[in-house]
Amino acid sequence: MNTRPRQEQLTRRLSLFLSGIVFVLLLVMSLAGSHSTTEIVIRIVVAFLVAMFLYRFLTRKDRRRAVLRKQPFPTAWEIILQQEVPFFQTLDESEKDRFREEVRIFLTEKRITGIKTSVDDTVRVLVAASAIIPIFGFPGWEWNQISEVLLYPTTFNEQYEIGRVGEHDVLGMVGTGAMNRMMILSKPELLQGFRAAQDRKNVGIHEFTHLLDKSDGAIDGVPSVGLPRSVVTPWLKLVHKEMGNIRSGHSDINPYGLKNDAEFFAVASEYFFENPEKMKRKHSELYAMLERVFHQNPQARVKKALGSMVNPEAGRLGRNSPCPCGSGKKYKHCCLAD
């Protein structure tokens, strides 16, 4: 359900109410004492203009978004979503409309800058998709923690320095200090994350999951936005149990998650969104907890998409049909085989 129009309407009403209060207060203060008719008219006009300016200032974002909502979604962006973003392909039509709106808002309000590399529509849309996927279960979410995403031509180091290919090992990073409210992503890794749809690795989703984790002030692997306090202890116990399985070689979760709780949360989230059916089958307890964290059930979406891709003659999904998970493989070699 798209809650943004209702939120915007509430914002306008509150802004109108506040502006009205300001108008009345200014009017009372300016009309105290005796004044000529001309002075009274001037002060009323000034008070009205101040209140009007305040209203327009408070509603500027909502008015801009209302204009965006009336414009057709760019055809080029739609093609990219359909071809490059498996998550989008599993959504129903109303969810796709909401996803498109979130893409448009993100790309209008956030800067995406290439550092010694070009940035085309594909890169821009994939950055936006990376931001939207983790918070799609929170309609109306605002990414106030970030204002710009920087794209590097290669991986880089902890000092944000670009090196030769293979020289540095950082794929993405949420900026701190002087780089606060910024994110850095390796452009090749961003593209690879969406094109290798089931490898359980996606640097864009990884870094925006860190940013979601940071919404309570700290990147610590405890995303309070989706976890009530009563669940924090069971969550941490599960995290450490799964980390133990990785150490012992009995887990297919990315071993990079052993670095700390925050990195485990990020790599597990990549797995959750990239290959939800496999995660639910192999890590059912972790899947259930992440479903609670993100307020999403991507496995159910994939299952529903599989059910809707029916062969008109056979009345079922054809074995040779493209798999709706977005892998690019035939159904019989992908989710059916799993």
C-alpha positions as CSV (number, residue, x, y, z in Angstrom):
1,M,0.0,0.0,0.0
2,N,1.3,3.4,-1.0
3,T,1.0,5.6,2.1
4,R,2.9,8.6,0.7
5,P,-0.1,10.6,-0.6
6,R,-1.8,10.3,2.8
7,Q,1.4,11.4,4.6
8,E,1.7,14.3,2.3
9,Q,-1.9,15.3,2.8
10,L,-1.3,15.2,6.6
11,T,1.8,17.3,6.2
12,R,-0.1,19.9,4.3
13,R,-2.8,20.1,6.9
14,L,-0.3,20.5,9.7
15,S,1.6,23.1,7.8
16,L,-1.5,25.0,7.1
17,F,-2.5,24.9,10.8
18,L,1.0,26.1,11.9
19,S,1.0,28.8,9.3
20,G,-2.4,30.0,10.4
21,I,-1.1,30.2,14.0
22,V,1.9,32.2,12.9
23,F,-0.4,34.5,10.9
24,V,-2.6,35.2,13.9
25,L,0.3,35.8,16.3
26,L,2.0,38.2,13.8
27,L,-1.4,40.0,13.4
28,V,-2.0,40.4,17.1
29,M,1.6,41.6,17.7
30,S,1.6,44.0,14.8
31,L,-1.8,45.5,15.5
32,A,-1.2,46.2,19.2
33,G,-1.7,49.9,19.8
34,S,-3.2,52.5,17.6
35,H,-2.3,52.6,13.8
36,S,-3.6,54.3,10.7
37,T,-5.7,52.3,8.2
38,T,-2.8,52.2,5.8
39,E,-0.4,50.8,8.5
40,I,-3.0,48.2,9.5
41,V,-3.4,47.0,5.9
42,I,0.4,46.8,5.3
43,R,0.9,44.8,8.5
44,I,-1.9,42.4,7.6
45,V,-0.4,41.9,4.2
46,V,3.1,41.3,5.7
47,A,1.7,38.8,8.2
48,F,-0.1,37.0,5.4
49,L,3.0,36.8,3.2
50,V,5.1,35.5,6.0
51,A,2.5,32.8,6.8
52,M,2.3,31.9,3.1
53,F,6.1,31.7,2.8
54,L,6.2,29.4,5.8
55,Y,3.5,27.1,4.3
56,R,5.3,26.8,1.0
57,F,8.6,26.1,2.8
58,L,7.1,23.4,4.9
59,T,5.3,21.7,2.0
60,R,8.0,22.2,-0.7
61,K,9.0,18.5,-0.8
62,D,5.4,17.3,-0.9
63,R,4.5,19.6,-3.7
64,R,7.5,18.6,-5.7
65,R,6.6,14.9,-5.2
66,A,3.0,15.6,-6.2
67,V,4.2,17.0,-9.5
68,L,6.5,14.0,-10.0
69,R,3.6,11.6,-9.4
70,K,1.7,13.0,-12.3
71,Q,4.5,12.5,-14.8
72,P,4.9,9.2,-16.8
73,F,7.6,6.9,-15.5
74,P,10.6,7.0,-17.9
75,T,10.5,4.1,-20.4
76,A,14.3,3.6,-20.2
77,W,14.0,3.2,-16.4
78,E,11.2,0.7,-16.8
79,I,13.2,-1.4,-19.1
80,I,16.1,-1.4,-16.6
81,L,13.9,-2.5,-13.8
82,Q,12.3,-5.3,-15.9
83,Q,15.6,-6.6,-17.1
84,E,18.1,-5.9,-14.3
85,V,16.2,-6.1,-11.0
86,P,14.8,-9.5,-10.1
87,F,13.1,-8.2,-6.9
88,F,11.0,-5.8,-9.1
89,Q,10.0,-8.7,-11.3
90,T,8.4,-10.6,-8.4
91,L,6.1,-7.7,-7.3
92,D,2.5,-7.4,-8.1
93,E,1.2,-4.4,-10.2
94,S,0.4,-2.2,-7.2
95,E,3.7,-2.9,-5.6
96,K,5.5,-2.2,-8.9
97,D,3.7,1.2,-9.0
98,R,5.0,2.0,-5.5
99,F,8.5,0.8,-6.4
100,R,8.5,3.1,-9.5
101,E,7.5,6.0,-7.3
102,E,10.2,5.3,-4.8
103,V,12.8,5.1,-7.6
104,R,11.7,8.5,-9.0
105,I,11.8,10.1,-5.6
106,F,15.2,8.8,-4.8
107,L,16.7,9.8,-8.1
108,T,15.2,13.3,-7.9
109,E,16.3,14.0,-4.3
110,K,19.7,12.3,-4.1
111,R,22.8,13.0,-6.0
112,I,24.6,10.1,-7.8
113,T,28.1,11.1,-8.8
114,G,30.7,9.2,-10.8
115,I,34.3,9.7,-9.6
116,K,36.6,9.1,-12.6
117,T,33.8,7.0,-14.2
118,S,30.5,7.7,-16.1
119,V,27.1,7.3,-14.6
120,D,24.3,6.3,-16.9
121,D,20.6,5.5,-16.4
122,T,21.4,1.8,-15.6
123,V,23.7,2.8,-12.8
124,R,21.4,5.4,-11.4
125,V,18.4,3.0,-11.4
126,L,20.3,0.2,-9.8
127,V,21.5,2.5,-7.0
128,A,17.9,3.5,-6.4
129,A,16.8,-0.1,-6.5
130,S,19.5,-0.9,-3.9
131,A,18.1,1.7,-1.6
132,I,14.5,0.7,-2.0
133,I,14.7,-3.1,-1.7
134,P,15.7,-3.2,2.0
135,I,13.1,-0.6,3.1
136,F,10.2,-1.7,0.8
137,G,8.5,-3.1,3.8
138,F,8.4,0.3,5.4
139,P,6.1,2.4,3.1
140,G,6.9,6.1,3.3
141,W,10.5,5.5,4.5
142,E,12.7,8.6,4.1
143,W,16.4,8.1,3.5
144,N,17.4,11.2,5.5
145,Q,20.7,9.7,6.4
146,I,22.1,10.1,2.9
147,S,22.4,12.9,0.4
148,E,24.8,11.5,-2.2
149,V,26.1,8.2,-3.6
150,L,29.6,8.2,-5.1
151,L,30.5,5.6,-7.8
152,Y,34.1,4.5,-8.1
153,P,35.5,2.8,-11.2
154,T,37.2,0.1,-9.1
155,T,37.3,-1.2,-5.6
156,F,39.0,1.1,-3.1
157,N,40.7,1.2,0.4
158,E,39.5,2.4,3.8
159,Q,40.8,5.9,3.1
160,Y,38.5,6.2,0.1
161,E,41.4,6.0,-2.3
162,I,40.9,4.4,-5.8
163,G,43.5,1.8,-6.6
164,R,44.3,-0.4,-9.5
165,V,41.9,-3.2,-10.2
166,G,42.5,-5.9,-7.6
167,E,44.7,-3.7,-5.5
168,H,42.1,-2.7,-2.9
169,D,39.3,-4.9,-1.5
170,V,36.6,-2.5,-0.3
171,L,33.5,-2.8,-2.5
172,G,31.3,-0.3,-0.8
173,M,31.2,1.9,2.3
174,V,28.8,4.1,4.3
175,G,30.8,7.4,4.8
176,T,31.7,8.8,8.2
177,G,33.3,12.0,9.4
178,A,33.9,14.3,6.4
179,M,32.1,11.7,4.2
180,N,29.0,11.7,6.4
181,R,25.7,11.4,4.5
182,M,27.6,9.9,1.6
183,M,27.9,6.3,0.4
184,I,30.6,4.9,-1.9
185,L,30.0,2.0,-4.2
186,S,32.3,0.3,-6.7
187,K,30.5,0.6,-10.0
188,P,31.6,-2.8,-11.4
189,E,30.5,-4.5,-8.2
190,L,27.1,-2.7,-8.2
191,L,26.4,-3.9,-11.8
192,Q,27.6,-7.5,-11.0
193,G,25.4,-7.6,-7.9
194,F,22.3,-7.4,-10.0
195,R,23.5,-9.4,-13.0
196,A,24.6,-12.4,-10.9
197,A,21.1,-12.6,-9.5
198,Q,21.4,-15.6,-7.3
199,D,25.0,-15.5,-6.0
200,R,23.8,-14.0,-2.7
201,K,26.0,-11.0,-3.1
202,N,24.9,-7.5,-3.9
203,V,27.0,-4.6,-2.7
204,G,24.2,-2.0,-3.2
205,I,21.8,-3.9,-0.9
206,H,24.7,-4.6,1.5
207,E,25.5,-0.9,2.0
208,F,21.9,0.3,2.2
209,T,21.3,-2.4,4.8
210,H,24.2,-0.9,6.8
211,L,22.5,2.5,6.5
212,L,19.2,1.0,7.6
213,D,21.1,-0.5,10.6
214,K,22.5,3.0,11.3
215,S,19.0,4.6,11.6
216,D,19.2,4.1,15.3
217,G,22.6,5.9,15.4
218,A,25.0,2.9,15.2
219,I,26.0,0.3,12.7
220,D,26.0,-2.6,15.1
221,G,24.0,-5.4,13.4
222,V,21.0,-4.7,15.6
223,P,18.4,-3.0,13.4
224,S,16.1,-1.5,16.0
225,V,13.8,-0.2,13.2
226,G,12.6,-3.8,12.7
227,L,13.5,-5.5,16.0
228,P,11.7,-4.7,19.2
229,R,13.9,-4.9,22.3
230,S,12.3,-8.2,23.4
231,V,13.8,-9.8,20.2
232,V,17.3,-8.3,20.4
233,T,18.8,-11.1,22.6
234,P,17.3,-14.0,20.5
235,W,18.5,-12.2,17.4
236,L,22.1,-11.9,18.7
237,K,22.1,-15.5,19.8
238,L,21.0,-16.6,16.4
239,V,23.7,-14.4,14.7
240,H,26.4,-15.9,16.8
241,K,25.1,-19.4,16.2
242,E,25.2,-18.9,12.5
243,M,28.6,-17.3,12.7
244,G,29.8,-20.5,14.4
245,N,28.4,-22.6,11.6
246,I,30.4,-20.5,9.1
247,R,33.6,-21.0,11.1
248,S,33.0,-24.7,11.2
249,G,32.4,-24.9,7.4
250,H,28.7,-25.9,7.8
251,S,27.2,-22.8,6.2
252,D,26.9,-21.2,2.8
253,I,26.6,-17.7,4.2
254,N,29.3,-15.4,3.0
255,P,32.3,-15.7,5.5
256,Y,32.8,-12.0,5.3
257,G,30.0,-11.9,7.9
258,L,32.5,-13.2,10.5
259,K,34.0,-9.7,10.6
260,N,31.4,-8.5,13.1
261,D,27.7,-8.5,13.9
262,A,27.0,-5.6,11.5
263,E,28.7,-7.4,8.6
264,F,26.8,-10.6,9.3
265,F,23.5,-8.7,9.2
266,A,24.5,-7.2,5.8
267,V,25.7,-10.4,4.1
268,A,22.7,-12.3,5.5
269,S,20.4,-9.6,4.1
270,E,22.0,-10.0,0.7
271,Y,21.2,-13.7,0.8
272,F,17.7,-12.9,2.0
273,F,16.9,-10.7,-1.0
274,E,19.0,-12.4,-3.6
275,N,18.0,-16.1,-3.1
276,P,15.1,-16.2,-0.5
277,E,13.9,-19.7,-1.4
278,K,17.3,-21.2,-0.8
279,M,17.7,-19.3,2.4
280,K,14.4,-20.3,3.8
281,R,15.1,-23.9,3.0
282,K,18.7,-23.9,4.5
283,H,18.4,-21.3,7.2
284,S,14.7,-21.2,8.2
285,E,15.2,-19.6,11.6
286,L,17.4,-16.8,10.2
287,Y,15.0,-16.3,7.3
288,A,12.1,-15.9,9.7
289,M,14.0,-13.4,11.8
290,L,15.0,-11.3,8.7
291,E,11.4,-11.5,7.5
292,R,10.5,-9.8,10.8
293,V,13.3,-7.2,10.5
294,F,12.4,-6.1,7.0
295,H,8.6,-6.6,7.2
296,Q,9.0,-8.5,3.9
297,N,8.6,-12.1,2.7
298,P,10.5,-12.3,-0.6
299,Q,10.2,-16.1,-0.8
300,A,6.4,-15.7,-0.8
301,R,6.7,-13.1,-3.6
302,V,8.9,-15.5,-5.7
303,K,6.4,-18.3,-5.1
304,K,3.5,-16.1,-6.1
305,A,5.3,-15.0,-9.3
306,L,6.0,-18.7,-10.1
307,G,2.3,-19.4,-9.8
308,S,1.3,-16.6,-12.0
309,M,3.7,-17.5,-14.8
310,V,1.5,-20.3,-16.2
311,N,1.7,-22.0,-19.5
312,P,-1.7,-21.1,-21.2
313,E,-2.0,-24.5,-22.8
314,A,-0.7,-26.7,-20.0
315,G,-2.2,-24.6,-17.3
316,R,1.1,-24.5,-15.4
317,L,4.5,-22.9,-15.4
318,G,6.5,-24.4,-18.3
319,R,9.8,-26.1,-17.5
320,N,11.4,-24.2,-20.3
321,S,10.0,-20.8,-19.3
322,P,12.3,-18.1,-18.0
323,C,12.6,-18.4,-14.3
324,P,10.7,-15.5,-12.6
325,C,13.4,-15.1,-10.0
326,G,15.3,-13.1,-12.6
327,S,18.3,-15.4,-12.9
328,G,18.1,-15.5,-16.7
329,K,18.0,-19.3,-16.6
330,K,15.2,-21.6,-17.6
331,Y,12.8,-22.6,-14.8
332,K,13.9,-26.3,-14.9
333,H,17.5,-25.3,-14.4
334,C,16.8,-22.8,-11.6
335,C,14.1,-22.7,-8.9
336,L,12.5,-26.0,-10.1
337,A,15.9,-27.7,-9.7
338,D,16.3,-26.3,-6.2
